[in-house]
Amino acid sequence: MIPTLRRRAGTALAALALVTAGAALTPAAMAAVATTTTTTTTTNTTEAAAGVTYLRALSGDSQTVNAGQQVGQALIVKALDAAFQPVPGATITFSTPGELTFAGAATTATAVTGADGTAQAPALTAGAVKGPFLITADANDKEAHTAFEITIL
């Protein structure tokens, strides 16, 4: 919905609520309703614009590693907004299936994107089970994600 239409619809609904409750629709009451609705709409639009829309794997995909060894190339992602601009300060969560682990045998780790929108996962170590495994990376809003395939030999 167009923001202007959303504001008008919100104002009308708020005015209807005042009338239903028996309140008089004075010019001051209508102005207060319009101001509140406009502020809410602006805040929601600003929050949506600041979110991560795309998460791109920059490096670390399609690697092989021997069992028990550390993965050679770091997993790096880039967070982008709807206009394909870097998103700094976004929290990225990296998750493993358990056969590849972060320090302390952890299966999840987080990193925050820098000014250029990139974030790097902590080092990974391969377990004993051989085969291909996916490590996922999700942005803080969970709608943007990517994956890395690492094969344990």
Salt bridges, closest charged atoms under 4 A:
none
